[in-house]
Amino acid sequence: MIWAGSMQNDQHAKPAIVFLSKHADARWLAALQSAMPAEHIVSDQQCSDEAAAATQIAIVADPSPEQLLRFPNLLWIHSVWAGVERLLPIAAARNIPLVRLIDPTLARAMGEAVLAWTLYLHRDMPRYAAQQREQSWRPHSYIPPQEITVGILGLGELGREAARRLLDAGYRVTGWSQSPKKIDDVETFTDETGLRTVLSNANIVVVLLPLTRETRHLLNPEQIGLMQKGASIINFARGAVIATDALVDALSEDRLSHAVLDVFDEEPLAADSPLWKHSKITVLPHISAPTNRHTASNIVAANVAAFRGSGAVPMAVNATRGY
């Protein structure tokens, strides 16, 4: 947790800001200080109780929710992470607007990751890796991308960028979201019937949904059972969107061919988790779309500057929907 106040020679010009994180990070400090030179960025160890009481804005990087309790007079919270599900309950309980990061740089990184791992699955990389271990020389037939349907679950900023990348690479793309969306050249669906349609027609399913009450275990045994035999799944959202046991069963029973998992119910993934050694699971350490400190700091700085000038809080997460 890092406290950001006004410059020492201008201590009373504007209220303090606070930056909260699980671990103080000098790189974040430097990026925020560079983006907000009119603010004084210091660590939370230097934030007195008096300063904490005066704080009106919190900038957060995946902190423990309890860290917010020290700041009783917050007007709004700005996350530099795209996911906000851990913080939303405490923010909603205190009626504090919570602003999530919308960063084109993060969206581009996610689009790259979705395309990269779609190609990994489409071009049979897991099967060839297994054959190498077996010293087996067996080429397999090439399927052009025009014959592969990728179903994207979640059509926000990240989903739209992923769809664009996939379309440019020649894939057929369908999409599902909780509210209606329109994307050029993508057949989009909503509601339960639409979800069933996307799952049953996709060769590869990409999960990019926020974690909410409605999406927790959205992919349960019934929904996973709708997927085509031999289909694959990529989860770059949150681990709890998928019922992990049901996914493992489908993979172990050869109903699904492979899963690329970048997110898990508990992170880091426990050393004794069976997912590490499952032959049909690729484990990634939550790296699909890391936050860029510099672009995120610039976005936050612009929002803070606008608030300083007008008092208007940026568009916040809908506490009912969870995104």
C-alpha positions as CSV (number, residue, x, y, z in Angstrom):
1,M,0.0,0.0,0.0
2,I,1.5,3.3,-1.1
3,W,0.2,6.7,-0.1
4,A,0.2,9.5,-2.6
5,G,-0.4,13.0,-1.3
6,S,0.3,16.5,-2.5
7,M,3.8,17.8,-2.9
8,Q,5.3,18.9,0.4
9,N,5.3,22.5,-0.6
10,D,1.7,22.3,-1.5
11,Q,0.3,20.0,1.2
12,H,-3.1,21.7,1.5
13,A,-3.8,22.4,-2.2
14,K,-5.6,19.1,-2.7
15,P,-6.6,16.0,-0.7
16,A,-4.3,13.0,-0.6
17,I,-4.4,9.9,-2.8
18,V,-3.5,6.4,-1.8
19,F,-2.0,3.5,-3.8
20,L,-2.8,0.0,-2.4
21,S,-1.0,-3.2,-3.4
22,K,-0.1,-6.5,-1.8
23,H,3.5,-5.5,-2.1
24,A,5.1,-2.0,-2.4
25,D,6.7,-1.8,-5.8
26,A,9.3,0.9,-6.6
27,R,8.5,0.5,-10.3
28,W,4.9,1.4,-9.7
29,L,6.0,4.3,-7.5
30,A,8.2,5.6,-10.3
31,A,5.6,5.2,-13.0
32,L,2.9,6.9,-10.9
33,Q,5.2,9.7,-9.9
34,S,6.2,10.3,-13.5
35,A,2.6,10.4,-14.7
36,M,1.4,12.6,-11.8
37,P,4.3,15.0,-11.0
38,A,2.0,17.3,-9.1
39,E,1.3,14.5,-6.6
40,H,3.7,13.3,-3.9
41,I,3.9,9.5,-4.0
42,V,5.1,7.8,-0.8
43,S,4.8,4.3,0.7
44,D,2.0,3.5,3.1
45,Q,4.6,3.2,5.9
46,Q,4.9,7.0,5.7
47,C,1.1,7.5,5.6
48,S,0.0,8.6,9.0
49,D,-3.5,7.9,10.4
50,E,-4.2,11.6,9.9
51,A,-3.2,11.4,6.2
52,A,-5.3,8.2,5.8
53,A,-8.4,9.9,7.2
54,A,-7.9,12.8,4.6
55,T,-7.5,10.4,1.6
56,Q,-10.3,10.7,-0.9
57,I,-9.0,8.7,-3.9
58,A,-7.5,5.2,-3.8
59,I,-5.5,3.7,-6.7
60,V,-5.3,-0.1,-6.2
61,A,-3.2,-2.9,-7.7
62,D,-4.9,-6.1,-6.5
63,P,-4.6,-5.4,-2.8
64,S,-6.2,-7.3,0.0
65,P,-9.7,-5.9,0.3
66,E,-9.1,-5.3,4.0
67,Q,-6.4,-2.8,3.2
68,L,-9.1,-0.3,2.2
69,L,-10.5,-0.3,5.7
70,R,-7.8,2.1,7.0
71,F,-9.2,4.8,4.7
72,P,-12.7,5.9,5.9
73,N,-13.4,8.8,3.7
74,L,-12.7,7.6,0.2
75,L,-14.7,9.2,-2.6
76,W,-13.7,6.7,-5.3
77,I,-11.3,3.8,-6.1
78,H,-9.4,3.3,-9.3
79,S,-8.1,-0.2,-10.1
80,V,-5.1,-0.7,-12.3
81,W,-6.1,-4.3,-12.8
82,A,-8.9,-5.2,-15.2
83,G,-10.5,-7.6,-12.7
84,V,-12.2,-6.1,-9.7
85,E,-14.3,-8.9,-8.3
86,R,-12.3,-9.1,-5.0
87,L,-12.7,-5.4,-4.3
88,L,-16.3,-4.9,-5.4
89,P,-18.1,-6.2,-2.4
90,I,-16.3,-3.9,0.1
91,A,-16.6,-0.9,-2.3
92,A,-20.3,-1.6,-2.8
93,A,-20.9,-2.0,0.9
94,R,-19.4,1.4,1.5
95,N,-21.1,2.9,-1.5
96,I,-17.7,3.9,-3.0
97,P,-17.5,4.0,-6.9
98,L,-15.0,1.5,-8.2
99,V,-13.3,2.4,-11.5
100,R,-11.7,-0.4,-13.5
101,L,-8.8,0.0,-15.9
102,I,-9.7,0.2,-19.6
103,D,-6.3,0.3,-21.3
104,P,-5.9,-0.3,-25.1
105,T,-2.4,-1.6,-24.4
106,L,-3.8,-4.3,-22.1
107,A,-6.5,-5.2,-24.7
108,R,-3.8,-5.5,-27.4
109,A,-1.8,-7.8,-25.2
110,M,-4.9,-10.0,-24.6
111,G,-5.6,-10.1,-28.3
112,E,-2.1,-11.3,-29.0
113,A,-2.4,-14.0,-26.3
114,V,-5.7,-15.2,-27.6
115,L,-4.4,-15.5,-31.1
116,A,-1.1,-17.1,-30.0
117,W,-2.8,-19.9,-28.0
118,T,-5.5,-20.4,-30.5
119,L,-2.8,-21.1,-33.1
120,Y,-1.1,-23.4,-30.5
121,L,-4.3,-25.5,-30.3
122,H,-5.3,-25.2,-34.0
123,R,-1.8,-26.3,-35.2
124,D,-1.8,-29.3,-32.8
125,M,1.2,-28.1,-30.7
126,P,0.2,-30.2,-27.7
127,R,-0.1,-33.4,-29.8
128,Y,3.3,-32.8,-31.4
129,A,4.9,-32.0,-28.0
130,A,3.6,-35.4,-26.8
131,Q,4.9,-37.1,-29.9
132,Q,8.3,-35.6,-29.3
133,R,8.4,-37.1,-25.8
134,E,7.5,-40.4,-27.4
135,Q,10.0,-40.0,-30.2
136,S,7.1,-40.5,-32.6
137,W,7.4,-39.0,-36.1
138,R,3.8,-38.6,-37.3
139,P,2.5,-35.6,-39.3
140,H,-1.2,-34.8,-39.1
141,S,-3.5,-33.1,-41.6
142,Y,-3.6,-29.3,-41.8
143,I,-7.0,-27.7,-41.2
144,P,-7.2,-24.1,-42.6
145,P,-8.4,-21.4,-40.1
146,Q,-11.5,-20.8,-42.2
147,E,-12.7,-24.2,-41.1
148,I,-12.1,-23.5,-37.4
149,T,-14.8,-21.8,-35.3
150,V,-13.6,-19.9,-32.2
151,G,-16.3,-19.0,-29.7
152,I,-15.5,-16.1,-27.4
153,L,-17.3,-15.8,-24.1
154,G,-17.2,-12.2,-23.1
155,L,-17.3,-9.3,-25.6
156,G,-16.0,-6.3,-23.7
157,E,-12.9,-4.5,-24.7
158,L,-10.8,-7.6,-24.4
159,G,-13.2,-9.8,-26.2
160,R,-13.6,-7.3,-29.1
161,E,-9.9,-7.0,-29.6
162,A,-9.5,-10.8,-29.5
163,A,-12.2,-11.2,-32.1
164,R,-10.5,-8.7,-34.4
165,R,-7.2,-10.6,-34.1
166,L,-8.9,-13.9,-34.8
167,L,-10.8,-12.6,-37.8
168,D,-7.7,-11.1,-39.3
169,A,-6.1,-14.5,-39.0
170,G,-8.9,-16.1,-41.0
171,Y,-10.9,-17.8,-38.2
172,R,-14.7,-18.0,-38.0
173,V,-15.7,-16.2,-34.8
174,T,-18.8,-16.3,-32.7
175,G,-19.4,-14.6,-29.4
176,W,-21.5,-14.6,-26.3
177,S,-22.1,-11.9,-23.7
178,Q,-24.5,-11.2,-20.9
179,S,-25.8,-8.2,-22.7
180,P,-26.3,-7.8,-26.5
181,K,-23.2,-6.7,-28.4
182,K,-22.6,-6.1,-32.1
183,I,-19.2,-6.8,-33.7
184,D,-18.7,-6.7,-37.5
185,D,-18.3,-10.2,-39.0
186,V,-19.0,-11.9,-35.6
187,E,-22.2,-13.7,-35.0
188,T,-23.1,-12.7,-31.4
189,F,-25.5,-14.2,-28.9
190,T,-26.8,-13.6,-25.5
191,D,-29.0,-15.5,-22.9
192,E,-28.8,-19.2,-22.1
193,T,-29.9,-20.4,-25.5
194,G,-27.2,-18.3,-27.1
195,L,-24.6,-19.8,-24.8
196,R,-25.6,-23.3,-25.7
197,T,-25.3,-22.3,-29.4
198,V,-21.8,-20.9,-29.1
199,L,-20.5,-23.8,-27.0
200,S,-21.9,-26.5,-29.2
201,N,-20.6,-25.0,-32.5
202,A,-17.1,-23.9,-31.4
203,N,-13.9,-25.9,-32.0
204,I,-12.1,-23.6,-29.6
205,V,-13.8,-21.7,-26.7
206,V,-12.1,-18.6,-25.3
207,V,-13.2,-17.4,-21.9
208,L,-12.9,-13.7,-21.3
209,L,-15.8,-13.1,-18.9
210,P,-15.6,-11.1,-15.7
211,L,-16.2,-13.1,-12.5
212,T,-19.7,-12.3,-11.1
213,R,-22.4,-14.1,-9.3
214,E,-23.9,-15.0,-12.8
215,T,-20.6,-16.2,-14.3
216,R,-19.2,-18.2,-11.4
217,H,-19.1,-21.8,-12.7
218,L,-21.0,-20.7,-15.8
219,L,-19.2,-23.6,-17.5
220,N,-20.5,-26.4,-15.4
221,P,-20.8,-30.1,-16.3
222,E,-23.9,-29.5,-18.3
223,Q,-22.4,-26.6,-20.4
224,I,-19.1,-28.4,-20.8
225,G,-21.0,-31.4,-22.0
226,L,-22.4,-29.3,-24.9
227,M,-19.0,-28.8,-26.4
228,Q,-18.0,-30.8,-29.5
229,K,-15.9,-33.9,-28.9
230,G,-12.3,-32.9,-29.4
231,A,-12.9,-29.2,-28.8
232,S,-10.5,-27.2,-26.7
233,I,-10.8,-24.3,-24.2
234,I,-8.7,-21.3,-23.3
235,N,-9.4,-19.6,-20.0
236,F,-7.9,-16.1,-19.7
237,A,-10.7,-14.7,-17.4
238,R,-11.0,-16.1,-13.9
239,G,-10.5,-19.7,-12.7
240,A,-14.0,-19.8,-11.1
241,V,-15.8,-19.2,-14.3
242,I,-15.2,-22.9,-15.1
243,A,-16.0,-25.8,-12.8
244,T,-12.5,-27.2,-12.7
245,D,-13.5,-30.8,-11.8
246,A,-15.9,-30.9,-14.7
247,L,-13.3,-29.7,-17.1
248,V,-10.7,-32.2,-15.8
249,D,-13.3,-35.0,-16.2
250,A,-14.0,-34.0,-19.8
251,L,-10.3,-33.9,-20.6
252,S,-9.5,-37.2,-18.9
253,E,-12.4,-38.9,-20.7
254,D,-11.2,-37.6,-24.1
255,R,-14.4,-35.6,-24.6
256,L,-12.2,-32.4,-24.9
257,S,-8.8,-32.4,-26.4
258,H,-6.9,-29.7,-24.5
259,A,-7.2,-26.8,-22.1
260,V,-5.0,-23.7,-21.8
261,L,-5.4,-22.3,-18.3
262,D,-3.9,-19.0,-17.3
263,V,-6.2,-18.4,-14.3
264,F,-7.1,-20.7,-11.3
265,D,-9.4,-20.7,-8.3
266,E,-6.4,-20.1,-6.1
267,E,-3.2,-18.4,-7.3
268,P,-0.4,-19.3,-7.4
269,L,-1.4,-22.8,-8.3
270,A,-0.5,-25.1,-5.5
271,A,2.6,-27.2,-6.1
272,D,0.6,-30.4,-5.4
273,S,-2.3,-29.5,-7.8
274,P,-2.9,-32.3,-10.3
275,L,-3.4,-29.7,-13.0
276,W,0.4,-29.3,-13.3
277,K,0.9,-32.8,-14.6
278,H,-2.3,-33.4,-16.6
279,S,-1.2,-34.3,-20.1
280,K,-4.1,-32.3,-21.7
281,I,-3.7,-29.1,-19.7
282,T,-1.2,-26.3,-20.4
283,V,-0.6,-24.2,-17.2
284,L,0.3,-20.6,-17.5
285,P,1.1,-18.3,-14.5
286,H,-1.5,-15.6,-15.2
287,I,0.5,-13.9,-17.9
288,S,-2.0,-13.5,-20.8
289,A,-2.4,-9.8,-20.5
290,P,-0.2,-8.1,-17.7
291,T,-0.9,-4.5,-16.8
292,N,1.5,-2.1,-18.4
293,R,2.6,0.2,-15.5
294,H,3.3,3.2,-17.8
295,T,0.2,3.2,-19.8
296,A,-2.0,2.4,-16.8
297,S,-0.4,5.2,-14.8
298,N,-1.1,7.6,-17.6
299,I,-4.7,6.6,-17.8
300,V,-5.1,6.9,-14.0
301,A,-3.3,10.3,-14.0
302,A,-5.7,11.6,-16.7
303,N,-8.7,10.5,-14.6
304,V,-7.3,12.0,-11.5
305,A,-6.6,15.3,-13.3
306,A,-10.1,15.4,-14.6
307,F,-11.5,14.7,-11.1
308,R,-9.3,17.5,-9.7
309,G,-10.6,19.9,-12.3
310,S,-14.3,19.0,-12.2
311,G,-15.0,16.8,-9.3
312,A,-16.6,14.3,-11.6
313,V,-15.8,10.6,-10.8
314,P,-14.9,8.5,-13.9
315,M,-17.4,5.8,-15.1
316,A,-17.5,3.2,-12.3
317,V,-18.3,-0.6,-12.3
318,N,-22.0,-1.4,-12.0
319,A,-22.1,-3.0,-8.5
320,T,-25.2,-5.1,-9.5
321,R,-23.7,-6.5,-12.7
322,G,-20.2,-6.8,-11.3
323,Y,-18.5,-5.2,-14.3
